[in-house]
Amino acid sequence: MEFSNPAAIRQAFEHQEQRIVTLEAQLASLRAAGQRSRPSLPNPRKFTGVRYDTWLPLVRTKLDIDGEALGGSVKAHF
C-alpha cells in the first residue's frame, strides 16, 4: 500500500471495513441459526455427590475446550 497516497489508504480502509461488516453478518446469522463455530463436548452430568474423582476431570475438560464459547475462563466458572 502506498502510504503517501491518502486516497489509496482510504480505499483500503473502506474495503476492510466492508469485509468486517460482511463477516459480522455471517457470524450473527450462524448464531441465530444456533450453529457453533466448532464442535463442543457434551455437557457432563450434574454432580450428585458421588464419584467426584471421575466427574471433576470431565468438567475441567469441558471448560478447557468450551470455556471461551461459554463466556469466560475456567477460573471464572469454578
N, C-alpha and C positions, 0 to 999 in steps of 0.2 A: 504494500500500500504506500502510496506517495503521501508522506506526512506534510509536505509543504502545500498540498492541494486541498483546501478546505472542502471543496465540492466532493472530492473522492472520499474524504473521511466521513462526511455527512451521509453519502450514499452507502458506505459500508455499515455505518451505524443503523441506518434505516433498514437495510437488509437483515442485519442481526436482530433488530427489534421485531421485525415481521416473523422471523424464524422462531423467536421466543414465544410470540403470541400463538403461532400455529402449534408449537409443542405443548404449551399450556392448555390449549383447547383439546388436544388429543388426550392429555393426561386427565382432564376433567371428564371427558366422555368415558374413558376407561373406569374411572372411579364411580361414575354414575351407573355404569353397567355392572358394577360390583366385581370387576376384574382386578386382580393384583398384578403388580409389575413382575412378580416372580412367585414360584410356588412357596407355600409355607408348610410348616409342620402341623400336624393335627394337635388340637388342644389336649393337654393331659387331663386325666380325670380329676375331679375335685378331691382335695386331700380329706380323708376320712379319719385321720388319726392313726392309721395303721400303715405299715410299710413305708415309713418316711425315707428309708435308705434307698428305695427304688423310685419313689415319687420325686424327690429333690433333683436328681440328675435330669429327669425328663423336663422339669420346669426350667431348670437352668439352660438346658439345650434349646428349648423353645424360645426363651428370652434372648439367648445369644444369636439365634438365627433370625427371629422375627421382631426383636426388640425395637429396631428403628421403625418398622411398619406399625408397631403398636404404640409408638409415640414416646420413646424415652430410652434411657439406659437400663441395664439390668439392676443397678443400684436403685434407681427411681421406682422400679416395680416391686422390689423387695422392701 
